[in-house]
Amino acid sequence: MALLLTALAAVMVAGMLWRQWGAIQREQAARESEQARWILRGALDWARLILNEAARNSRVVALDQPWAVPLAESDLSRFLAAGRNNTLGQTWLEGRIEDAQSRFNLTDLAAFGKPSPNATLALQRLCSAIGVDPQLAQVLAKGIAAAQAPGSNLLPIRELQDVARVSPAVAAALPRLAAYVTVLPRATPVNVNTAGASVLGAVLDLPSDQVARLLARRKQKHFDSLQDLKTFLGSAAPDTIDSSLAGTSSDFFSAIARVRMGDFQYAERALLQRIGMFTQILRMQRVAPWLADPKPQA
């Protein structure tokens, strides 16, 4: 009987200790999450300042400007060591700003409930270049037009994951498309100074050799205008470049940052809109920490 009571007491104590340990772990995780969110708010303020300063210097947006330089993983404890109330311990922060208009904006596919022929053709070329069925461009254009039509009962398409509702085929192709397309609040041109080769070739209707020439020149000096681009391309330039699909400036940017505290990692991504000299945050969402790793666009 004594052994049985001892065993029962041990089980009860172990259970209480386990619950207490779980509560401590949950409290620690909540505290680390809150600290990480505050750090990321500071990182977002830094991103807004960088973008505002860039707007003062030039309306053109290009990869040779300070906003495009990523923040390498930095030990915040070195900067906070002088603070008397520093309780963060060893904390690392990294992040980057991306031009959201370096990708094809699916909102361009429709305006006021009507598909756009030029934008649909550009998306067809992009789909062909990345190994996706070009017919999906028509499906996407019709689906987005239906969602945007006045008086439509369909849910609006506001983010990239919403596109999966258009059709099962689109949902299946979305993982492949995601690296090349985006969904922004309004129609926007692709920035020829920041877009990848596949997107440039599709929007400008250029063969791969001309796109390679364009990218080589862009590394040396960005394009100040579409006329500058046409002059460089010379006889290889298309007869017309749709200014609604291509440009040299951007109003929308994506900022992503990751905080690491020991084994704990927390990352958020924000969509920023720059209006003149003011940059506002449109939306924020928590993302997988690995998404903060740099990914060159093809």
N, C-alpha and C positions, 0 to 999 in steps of 0.2 A: 504493500500500500504506500509506504514511504517513497519507494522508487517511482511508483506511478505518479504520485503528487509532485515529485521533483521534476519528472519529465514533462508533466502538464504545465508546471510553472515555467520551465525553460522554453516551452513552445510559446506560451503567452508573452514572455519577455522578448523572445525573438521576433514575434509578430509586431509588438509595439515598437521595437527598435527599427524594424523594416519600414513600418509606416512613418516613423519619425525621419528616417533617412530619405524616404521618398518625398516627404514634405520639404525637407531641406534642399533636395535636388531641384524640386519644382520652383522653390523660392529663388534659388541661385540662377536657374534658367530665366525666370521672369526678370530678375534684376539685370542680368547680362543683356537680355533682349532690349530692355528699356535704355540701358546705357548705350547699346549699339545704335538704337534709333536716334538718340540725341546726337551722337557723333555723326551719323549720316545726314542729319539735318544741317549740321555745320558744313559738311562736304557739299551739300546742295547749294548752300549760300555761296560757297567758294565758286561753284560752277556758274552760278548766276552772275557773279562779279566778273568772271573771266569773259563770259559772253557779252556782257554790257560793255566791257572795255574794248572788246574786238569790234563791236558795232560803232564805237566812236572813231576807230581808225579806218574802217572800210566797210562798205555795204556788201562787197564781194565776200563770199565764204569759201575758204580753201583749206587744204590739209597742211599748208605751210604756216598756219597761224597758231598762236599760243594755245587756243582752246583744244587743238587736236593732240597736244602732248599729254599722254596719260600720266597719272600720278602713280609711280611705282610704289610697291608695298613699303610703307614707312612705319617706323616704330614710334607711336605717339607718346610712349612713356618718356622719351628723351625730351620732347617738347613740354611735357607736363611735370617733369621731375622737380622743377622749381616751385610748383604749387604746393601749398601746405596741406590741402585737402584732397590730394590726388589718391584715389582709391581704385583706379582702373587696373593697376599693375601693368604687365606687358601687353600692350594692345597695338595691333597692326591695322593700317588702313590703306586701301588702294582703290583706284577708280579711274574712270575715263568719261569723256564726252564724245558722243557720236552724232554726226549729222543725220537726222531722221530722213532728210530729203535725199540722202545718198541711195535710198531704196525706192522702188516703184510704188507709188501711193495708189492703192486699190480704190480709193475714193474718186480718183480721176476717171474711173470707168463709167461713171454715171453722174448726171447733173439734173436735178429736178425730175427724177423718175425716168429719164431717157438715157440709154446707153450711148457712150461716146465712141464713134467708129475709130478715130485715130488712136485713142488710148487702148482700145481693144486690140487693134493690130499690133501695137507696141508690146502688149502683154503676150500675144500669140508668139511674137518673135522671141521674147524672153523665155517662155515655156519651152519652145523648141531648143533653145540654147542650153537649158539646164536639164533636159530630158523629161519634161512633163508634157502630157497630151495638150497640144495647142487648142483643142476644142474647149478645154476648160475655161479659156478666156471668155468665150461667148457665154458660157454658163454663169461665170462670175459677174459679168457685166449685167446680165438680165437679173440675177439675184440681188445685186446691190441696187440696181435701178428700182426694183420692186420694193425694197426696204426703204428707199428714199422718197418714193412717190408720195405726193401730198395725200393725206387721209389714209395712208397704208396702215393695216392692222398688224404688220410684221414688226418684230423687234428690230430696233436700229442696229446697224453694224458699226460699232465704235472702236473695237479693238480687233487685233488679228485673229484671236481665237473665235470671235463671233462669226468669222467667214466660214467656219466648219458647218454652220447651219444651212448654208446655201444648197449643198447636195452631198451625198456620201462620197462621190468621186472627188469633190473638192476637199473634203475632210481627209481623205486618204493621201492627197497630194500636198496638203498643207505643210507637213514636216519638211518636204523638199523645197517648197516655195518660201518658207519662213525666213530664210537667209537673204532673200532678194526683194521682198515686198513688205509693205507696212500699211497701216490704216491710220490716217490723220484726220483731224476734225473737218478739214476742208480740202478741196483740190489744190495740189501743189506741183510745181515742176520738179523734175529730177535735177539735182545740182551736178553739172558736168565736172566740177572741180573735186568732187568727193565720191562720186558713184564708182562702183566696181565695173570690171570689163563687161560682164554679161548684161548688166543693166544699161550701160552706155551703148553697147551695140544694138540693143533692142529699141531704145528710145530714139537714137539718132539714125537707126537703120544703116549701120556701117558694118562692113566686113571685119573680120578679126584682125587683119593686118593694119587697117586704118585705126582701129581701136588701140592696138599696141603702139602705134605712132603717137596717138593722142596721149596715152598714159605716160610715154617717155617724155614728151614735151611738158606735161603737167608737173612732173617731178622737178623740172628746172624752173618753170614759171607757170603760175595758174592763169586761167583765162579770165580776163576782165569783163567780157561780154560775149554774147552769142556771135556778134560780128567778128570779134577777135578769133573765136573758134572757126568760123567760116573762112576767114583769111588764112588761118593755119592749114586747114584741110585743102584749100585750093580747089582744084577740079574734082577732088574726091568728095567734096562736101555735097550733101543731099540738096536737091533743088530748093526745098523749104525745110526749115526747122521749126516745128510747132513750139512757140514760146510758152504754151500752156503745159507742155510736157518736158521741156528742158530749159535750164537757166543757170545762172552763176551765183545765185544768192540763196539763202535759206532762212526760214523763220522758225522751224521746229527742230529740236535737238533732243537726244536721249542721253541721260546721265545715269551711270550705274556705278555703285560703290560697294565695297565689301569690307566688313570689320571682322578681325580675327582676335579672339581672346583665348589663348590656349587652344583647347580643342573645339571651342565654340566659334561658329562662323555665322554671320548674318549679312545678307545682301539685299539691296533694294534698287529698283530702277524707276526713274521718273521721266515723264515727258514734259519738256519745257517749250514754251512758245516765247519768242522774242518779238516784241512790238516796239519798234523804234529803239529807244535806249532802255527799255524796261523788259525784264524777263520774268515770266510767271510760270508757276508749276501747275500743269493741267491735271496730272494724275500721278499717283505713286503706287507701287505694288512690290511686295516681297517676292524675291526670285531665288532660284537655286544658286548657292554661292559660286558654282563653277561657271555660271553665265558671266561673271565678272572677268573671266580670263579673256585676253585679247583674241579676237577672231578675224583674221584678214578676210575681206570679202572678195570672191572671185568674179 
